[in-house]
């Protein structure tokens, strides 16, 4: 059974930092690109970042470029999202996701490509 478990969310002041983790199990983690998405209250879920299987490539939404960094540790079967210079508009539930088997790198923001999702972790940026 594919399982993705996010952690690391919380309440942080504007300008602060958080690091999210997503622990994967039930599949060969190193064979898959991985992605992070988020959903703010009253808004649709949106793409945040993606990383290729060997971390050779990364992709970011324009809204987080230069502030967020995605990384992975294939030995620990974990993908991370380091979030710096957080803004109130970053407040959302953050989800990690795995694309369907055989999905190539590219079109990382296309949510229909992802067939497995975690339960999400809440990030709140507020003073």
C-alpha positions as CSV (number, residue, x, y, z in Angstrom):
1,X,0.0,0.0,0.0
2,X,1.3,3.4,-1.0
3,X,1.6,5.7,2.0
4,X,2.7,9.4,2.2
5,X,2.8,11.0,5.6
6,X,3.6,14.7,5.9
7,X,4.9,16.4,9.0
8,X,6.5,19.7,10.1
9,X,3.7,22.1,9.7
10,X,2.7,24.7,12.3
11,X,2.3,28.3,13.1
12,X,5.1,30.7,12.1
13,X,5.4,34.5,12.0
14,X,5.8,36.3,8.7
15,X,9.5,36.0,7.6
16,X,10.0,32.8,9.4
17,X,10.9,29.3,8.2
18,X,9.6,25.8,8.3
19,X,10.7,22.5,6.9
20,X,8.1,20.0,5.8
21,X,8.8,16.3,5.5
22,X,7.0,13.6,3.6
23,X,7.8,10.0,4.5
24,X,7.0,7.5,1.8
25,X,6.3,3.8,2.1
26,X,4.8,1.0,0.0
27,X,6.7,1.7,-3.2
28,X,10.2,2.1,-4.6
29,X,10.7,5.7,-3.7
30,X,13.8,6.3,-5.8
31,X,11.9,5.4,-8.9
32,X,9.5,8.3,-8.7
33,X,9.5,12.0,-9.1
34,X,7.7,13.7,-6.2
35,X,5.6,16.8,-5.8
36,X,4.3,19.3,-3.2
37,X,1.0,21.0,-3.5
38,X,-1.0,23.3,-1.2
39,X,-4.6,24.3,-0.7
40,X,-5.5,27.6,1.0
41,X,-9.0,28.1,2.5
42,X,-11.6,28.7,-0.2
43,X,-9.1,28.1,-3.0
44,X,-8.2,25.3,-5.3
45,X,-5.2,23.1,-4.6
46,X,-2.1,24.4,-6.4
47,X,1.3,23.2,-7.4
48,X,4.2,24.2,-5.2
49,X,7.3,22.2,-6.2
50,X,8.5,19.0,-7.7
51,X,11.7,17.0,-7.7
52,X,13.0,14.3,-10.1
53,X,13.9,10.8,-9.0
54,X,17.6,11.5,-8.5
55,X,17.1,15.1,-7.6
56,X,18.7,16.2,-10.8
57,X,15.8,18.5,-11.6
58,X,13.5,20.7,-9.6
59,X,10.5,22.8,-10.5
60,X,8.8,25.6,-8.6
61,X,5.7,27.7,-8.8
62,X,6.5,31.3,-9.5
63,X,5.0,32.3,-6.2
64,X,7.6,30.3,-4.2
65,X,10.7,30.6,-6.3
66,X,13.7,31.8,-4.4
67,X,12.0,31.2,-1.0
68,X,11.2,27.4,-1.0
69,X,13.6,24.5,-1.7
70,X,12.5,21.0,-2.4
71,X,14.9,18.1,-1.7
72,X,14.9,14.4,-1.1
73,X,16.8,11.6,0.6
74,X,16.2,8.4,-1.2
75,X,17.8,6.3,1.5
76,X,15.3,7.7,4.0
77,X,12.4,7.6,1.5
78,X,11.6,11.2,2.4
79,X,11.0,14.4,0.4
80,X,11.4,17.8,2.1
81,X,10.2,21.3,1.5
82,X,12.3,24.0,3.1
83,X,10.2,27.2,3.3
84,X,11.9,30.5,4.1
85,X,10.7,34.1,4.1
86,X,7.2,32.9,4.7
87,X,4.3,35.2,3.9
88,X,0.7,35.1,5.2
89,X,-0.4,34.1,1.7
90,X,1.6,30.8,2.1
91,X,-1.0,29.7,4.7
92,X,-2.5,26.5,3.5
93,X,-2.6,22.7,3.9
94,X,0.5,21.3,2.2
95,X,0.3,17.9,0.5
96,X,3.0,15.7,-1.0
97,X,2.1,13.6,-3.9
98,X,3.4,10.8,-6.1
99,X,2.8,10.7,-9.8
100,X,1.4,7.6,-11.5
101,X,3.9,4.9,-12.4
102,X,5.8,5.6,-15.6
103,X,5.1,9.4,-15.5
104,X,8.0,11.3,-17.1
105,X,9.5,14.5,-15.7
106,X,7.5,17.5,-17.0
107,X,4.0,19.0,-16.6
108,X,4.6,18.7,-12.9
109,X,1.8,21.1,-12.0
110,X,-0.8,18.8,-13.7
111,X,-2.6,17.3,-10.7
112,X,-4.2,14.5,-12.7
113,X,-0.7,13.0,-13.1
114,X,-0.5,12.2,-9.4
115,X,-2.2,9.1,-8.1
116,X,-1.2,9.1,-4.5
117,X,-1.5,11.9,-1.9
118,X,-0.7,12.4,1.7
119,X,-3.2,13.6,4.3
120,X,-1.6,17.1,4.5
121,X,0.0,19.3,7.1
122,X,-1.3,22.7,8.1
123,X,1.0,25.7,7.7
124,X,-0.2,29.0,9.1
125,X,1.8,32.2,8.7
126,X,0.5,34.9,11.0
127,X,1.7,37.4,13.6
